[in-house]
Amino acid sequence: MKRYKLCLIGMLIVPWFSLPLLGKQTFKKFFLSSLGINLLALGESFIAHEKKLFWFYKRLHPKLLGDIPLIFGPFIVGSLWIFKFTYGHFFKYMVTNITVDSFFVYIVMDWFKKIGYGSLIRLKKYQFSFIFFIKAVVLYGLQKTFEKKPNH
């Protein structure tokens, strides 16, 4: 197996090892909204692939998008962790998201470009950051909506 595939598998799996530290209640409370935003990110990825907004060159499988390990690894698990520490305090939640997302957009994406994993093509960094900002607001709204539904 090629070395980059092992790295992608690690990127996908390693974040999930932190779930026991997250706690069962936190997982149950926030998983549905995190999964929802994850599916939105997956849809965004398909659109970005078609429009060549950003591109991930290395893939786990030729028929899979290259950012699948990011979406189903650190993105979903990171959403759960951010909720654990900030939910109920919207300003703290948004500051945390903006900080984490900015680190990804302005530092990690540059590193990904340097190592040949992925890069922005027709999207500027500030536009990519704005997309993350919108997803953060939508995610918080999803969680609020799921909490309002009565449990049967």
Rosetta blueprint (number, residue, H / E / L):
1 M L
2 K L
3 R H
4 Y H
5 K H
6 L H
7 C H
8 L H
9 I H
10 G H
11 M H
12 L H
13 I H
14 V H
15 P H
16 W H
17 F H
18 S H
19 L H
20 P H
21 L H
22 L H
23 G L
24 K H
25 Q H
26 T H
27 F H
28 K H
29 K H
30 F H
31 F H
32 L H
33 S H
34 S H
35 L H
36 G H
37 I H
38 N H
39 L H
40 L H
41 A H
42 L H
43 G H
44 E H
45 S H
46 F H
47 I H
48 A H
49 H H
50 E H
51 K H
52 K L
53 L L
54 F E
55 W E
56 F E
57 Y L
58 K L
59 R L
60 L L
61 H L
62 P L
63 K L
64 L L
65 L L
66 G L
67 D L
68 I H
69 P H
70 L H
71 I H
72 F H
73 G H
74 P H
75 F H
76 I H
77 V H
78 G H
79 S H
80 L H
81 W H
82 I H
83 F H
84 K H
85 F H
86 T H
87 Y L
88 G L
89 H L
90 F H
91 F H
92 K H
93 Y H
94 M H
95 V H
96 T H
97 N H
98 I H
99 T H
100 V H
101 D H
102 S H
103 F H
104 F H
105 V H
106 Y H
107 I H
108 V H
109 M H
110 D H
111 W H
112 F H
113 K H
114 K H
115 I H
116 G L
117 Y L
118 G E
119 S E
120 L E
121 I L
122 R L
123 L L
124 K L
125 K H
126 Y H
127 Q H
128 F H
129 S H
130 F H
131 I H
132 F H
133 F H
134 I H
135 K H
136 A H
137 V H
138 V H
139 L H
140 Y H
141 G H
142 L H
143 Q H
144 K H
145 T H
146 F H
147 E H
148 K H
149 K L
150 P L
151 N L
152 H L
